[in-house]
Each structure stands twice: as C-alpha cells, then as structure tokens.
Amino acid sequence: MPLFRRQPEPKGYRPTENEVKDAAARLNAGSHHAAYDLTLHSGDRKQETAMRILGATVQDPE
C-alpha cells in the first residue's frame, strides 16, 4: 500500500479568468445562463468553476 496515492487529473475544461469574469458579470445582471453553461462545460471541474464564478460576483462596496 503506497503512502501517497496520486489522483488522476480531473477531466474537463478549466475556464479562463476572462470567461469567469464575464459569467460573473452576467450573473450579477440577473442572468444565470452563462454561469450554468460554463459550469456544465467544465466536466470534473464543475465545483471549482462554480466557486470561481461566485467568488468573482462579489463586488467591493463603493
């Protein structure tokens, strides 16, 4: 039994920062479609992508 077991690389697409920001902007505007589509396209990285989008939706108070 090995001490460290390597996990296989997750399959799927890792969206760029610009794609995440665009989806977050659309989510802030009231449309969830871009975020939903980007998350579905991410494959095994769905949770990571959803958290990146939600993190990008936080706006600084002015």
Secondary structure as GFF3:
##gff-version 3
##sequence-region A 1 62
A	DSSP	alpha_helix	17	28	.	.	.	ID=ss1
A	DSSP	alpha_helix	33	41	.	.	.	ID=ss2
A	DSSP	three_ten_helix	43	45	.	.	.	ID=ss3
A	DSSP	alpha_helix	46	57	.	.	.	ID=ss4
###
